[in-house]
Amino acid sequence: KSKCDLWITDPPYADAINYHELSEFFLAWDKKIIEKTFPKWYCDSKRVLAVKGTGNEFRESMVDIYSNLAKHMTENGIQIIMFTHQDVKVWKELAFILWSSRLQVTAAWNIATETESGGLKDGNYVKGTVILVLRKQTSNETVYLDELYPEIEEEVKGQIDFMRELDDKDDPNFNDADYLLAAYAASIKVLTSYKMKYEKEEEIEALINEAKKIAYNYLIPVDFDNYLWINLKPVERFYLKGLEFEMNNTCKLAGYQEL
């Protein structure tokens, strides 16, 4: 019932992870410790309240939740969302949910959260989590969708540049998959900054796909000519990125599949 300055959530990604089942798995070990340490906390997974499924049911539940959180934010309050997913359609859902909840992404950060798994995982999986900072959407400014493309391009390039500046050149934390996540987050930052009504969901998906395309065009091998890269055929890019993988000792089949 009370308002808070800060809400932190790690939402479900459609039906990708069954959090209600995982919580019961951990409670099998943690319940007694939690009850002893924090007597006033509840120790139940609340499975019946879990947001499950995909499509309209999932979206409407999430809009209800984030709209409620928005109502319980102070005027200068913020929300933090931790999000990691490589599917454009899921990012489209997130964009629609946040916009419908009258929330605006004001900042996005990629944090390296995954360590090497010692053989438990294999592939070009993301090593980072996108941290989205949200504030209440108060803008009355409207814009045509086609006017957003230059702004999205600038935001995507800025996000990738920032990550590259932070990254360890000798032992990189991020790979191409992480840069693509940054592109998705950058597009949502632009999409939620305006008061507008999207007539079709495909329009949102198209904008996020455009951000993905911008990122692929911008992820140029080190010291390679920009103009030449843009004019290369896909198979030529594939070959050169493969050489870059080998130079960085990233010789995994899934890396080439991602390309």
N, C-alpha and C positions, 0 to 999 in steps of 0.2 A: 504493500500500500504506500510505503514511503518512497520518496525520490532519491536517486543515488547519482553521484558525480561520475561513476565509472561502472560499466557493465562489461564483463569479459565472457565471451562464449566461443565454443568450438563446435559449430553446428554439424549435424549429419550431412553427408554428401549423397542425397537421394537414398538409394538402397545399397550403397557401396560398403558401408560398415554397419553392422548391427550393434550399436552402442549399448542397447539395453541388455543384450546377452553378455557382452564384454564386462559390463559393470558387475553383473552377478558373478562372473568368473573371478574378478578381483576381490569382491566382497567375501568370497569363501575364505580368503586369507586375512583380509583387513578388518572385517566387521568387529571382532572382539577388541582389537586395538583402538579402533575409532570410538567405539562405545565407552571405552575406559578413558581415553584421552579427551574426547569431546562429548560429554554426556548429553548435551542438548541437541546434537546433530542426529538426523535420521540415518538409518543404515538399511535402506531399501532401494532397489533399483528403479522403483516406480514404473515397472514395465508397461503397465496399462496406459500410462501417459506418453509413452515413447512415440516420437514422430517417425513413421515408417512409410515405405512405399515410394512411388514416383508419381509424376504427373500432377494433375490438379489438386488431388488430396494432399500431397506433400507440400505443394506450393502454398495452398490456402492455410495450412497449419503453420508454416513458417512465417507467412505474412502476419497472421494473428499474433504470433510470439514476438516478432520484432516490432510490430506496431505497439504492442503492450509495453515492451521495453522502452520504446521511444517516449511513450506517455510518462514513464517513470524515470526519465532523465531530467536533470536540471537543465536550465537554458544553455549553460556553458558546458554541460556534461559531454562525455564521449563514450563510445562503445568500441571495444576491441574484438575483432573477429579473426580467429585463426583458421586459415583455409588452405587446403592442398588438394587439388584435383586437376587432371590433365585433359578432361573432356570439355570441349567448348560448350556443349549443350548444358552441362551442369553450371558453368560460369554464367551462361545466359539466364538460367533459373535464379542464380544468386543476384544478378543485376536486377531482374524483375522484382524479386522479393524485397530488396533494399529500397528500390525506387517506390514501390507500392507502400512501403512502411514509412515513407517520407524521411529517409535517411540518406545522407550524402557521404561518400568516401572522400576524405580530405587528405589522406596520406596512405601510402602502401610501402611496406618494408619486406624484403626477403631475408629471412633469418635461416642460417644453416642449422638444421635440427637433427639431421640423420648422420650417424657415424657409419664407418664401414662395418658391414654386418658379418664379416668373416664367413661368407659362403651361404648365409641364410637367405640372402636376396641376390638375385642376378638380373642385370639389365640396366637400362638407362632410366631408372626411377629417379624421381626428384629427390634432392638432398635437403631442400629447404621448405619452409612453411611461409606462406604469405600472411603478413600481419596487416589487416585493414583497420584503419582508424576512421570511425564514423562520428558525424555530428548531425544534429537535426537539419533537415533540408528547409531552408527559409527563403531561397531565391524564387523570385517570380519571373526570372528571365527565361524566355523560350527561344528555341533555335530549330531550324530545319535539320533533319538528320544528315543530309549531305554536307552540311557546314561543319560537322564534327570531325570529318576525316583529317584535316590538317592538325587539329588540336590533339587528336588521338596519336598521330604520327610523332608529334613533338613530345608527348607524354611518354610514349613507348621508348623512344630513343633516349630520353633523359633518364628513365628508370634503368635501362640497360647500362648506360654510361656510369651511373652511380654505383651499380653492383660491380662493374669491372674495376672501378677505382678502389673499392673496398677489398676486392678479392686478392688472395695471395697468388702472385704470379708463378711461384715455384710449386705451390701445392694448392691448386684451385679448389674452392669449396663448391662452386656452381658449375653446372654443365648447361647444354642447350635447353634441356627440359625445364630447368629453373628459370632461364631467361624468358621462355615462353609463358610460364606462370606470371612473371613480372609484366609481360605484355597484356595478359588477360586483366590483371589488376589495374593496370594503367587505363585500359579502355573503360572499365567500370567506374573508375574515378571521374572520367570525363562524362560518361553517361548519366551519372547520378548528380551531376553538378547543375543540371537545368530542370526547371519545372516544365514537363512536357508529357504528352500522352502518346505512347507508342501504339500505332494502329495494329501492327503485326509483330509477333514474337520473332519472326524471321528477320526483321529489321535489326533487332538487337543482336541476334546471332551473326548476321552479316557484318556488323561493326566489329564484333569480337574477332571474327575470322580475318577481317582486314588488319586488326592489330597483330594477329599471328603472322600474317603475310609480311607486315612491316618488320617484325622481329626477324623473320627468316632472311629478309633482304639486308638487314642491318648486322646480322651475325657473320661478319666477314672474317676470314682467316687473317691472322696478324700480318701486317705489312703488305696486304694484298690491295690492289687498286680498286677503289669503290666503283668507279664507272665500269670497269671491266667486269667486276663481279655481277652487277645488275644485268649486264647483257649476256651472261653465260647461260647456256642451256642447263636444264635440271640435272642431266647426267654428268655434265662437266662440274657443276657445283658439288654433286655427290662424290665425285672422285677426289676433288681438292679437300673437302671436309674430311673424307676418309684418311687422306694423308696427314691432315692436322690431328686427327684422332691418334694415329700411330706415333706422331711426334710427341704427343702428351701421354703416351702409354695408356690410352683409353681404347683398348682393342676388345670391345665387347660386341657381340652380334646385335644386341638390342639397340646399341648406339647407331648402327647402320640402318636398322629397321626404322628407327625414329626419323632418320634423314629421308 
